[in-house]
Amino acid sequence: MTQFNLFVATRASEAALLPVVLIVFSINEARPSPIINISLEDTAQFTEENEWISQLNFFDTLDFKFLDPILSSVSILTFSLGPFFRAILFQYRTLHYGGALRGNCVAAATIKRGVFVNLTRWYRFLEELCPLVTSAVKSLTAASCETRLARTREGASYNVALKNTENGVVTRFPPKPSGYLHIGHTKAALLNDYFAHEKYSGTLILRFDDTNPSKEKQEFQDGIVEDLALMGIRPDIVSYTSDYLDQLYDYCLQIIKIGKAYADDTNKETINKQRWDGIPSKRRNLSPRESLAHLEYMKKGTPEGLRWCIRARISIDDNSKCLRDPVIYRCNPSTHHRTGNTWNIYPTYDFACPIVGSMEGVAHALRTSEYRERSPQYQWMLDTLKLHTVQV
């Protein structure tokens, strides 16, 4: 009997791979012996022969806001066309659809939590009556993990030279509870966990940077904790930036009083353009007294306060655009999921992260390469406020 080979990309999205792999498993199960061999390669090329199947690339995204309306429409479809879906349960299109959902971690988590009842019911029906879904997932995951681990053993390492380790190592992982973990989070979490728990007998702090009440949810916070546990990461301390809002406000007052920050009512789009072009804001020379008055309006959450923000007075034309007077405090009267309506103003990540890290005794702030440009800004905050130095 003729044998065929299916070459699967080891680094491709599972949402793209599983639909194809499930079809192969179903074909092999229908034959006396398998006729298609699956091989893991670094590259693969797939052709889309069907418009319906081509729509599955929507599930390649991990953006919940993008997936939410799609999953909602699918849930409605599974309810209104339930008999139809059951009739084609073992047909290839249904396997494609189930594979795409299972291969997307955000979609799979949404189904697991039962957000869309009809979709969850249909998906569980598919898994129960079609056990090859589970076996295909296990097979693909195991083979892919082994390939990646082999690559890691050959060349990857955490060869980062940490200084000042004699007094102990305290690292931190500060995700925002406004979404699920992504690959950048994963790299940072693994790096900080490695140096805190494997390289040294240190401490890992999981700090939720919960300073944007408009976007944050308890669901995301719980999901982050669950995902870290699945990766074998168990923090020694769990804290919240919102625990330090009183102290952060005091530091905001301090940095304004010493002339290193000012209030600005320039709109967001203009601020971004001026920072890009190296143009100073018309409010840059505002006095500390005037800036403190506007901060008070912000604190009260008044319509006037909503117009203003607080910006650090660092530079207008530094080569690093991160140093061009970044915003450090904003007015946001939305209800916070932990503190309620106690506060109407919140610090930005760039202001809060170095301050809270210093207060918590963080010795080493291990960040992924995309944050490299922000390191001078991080250090500027510590130096300006005369805080405990953190190695970045």
Summary of the structure (lengths in Angstrom):
residues: 392
radius of gyration: 25.5
end to end distance: 60.2
largest distance: 85.5
contacts: 1181
relative contact order: 0.09
helix: 54%
strand: 12%
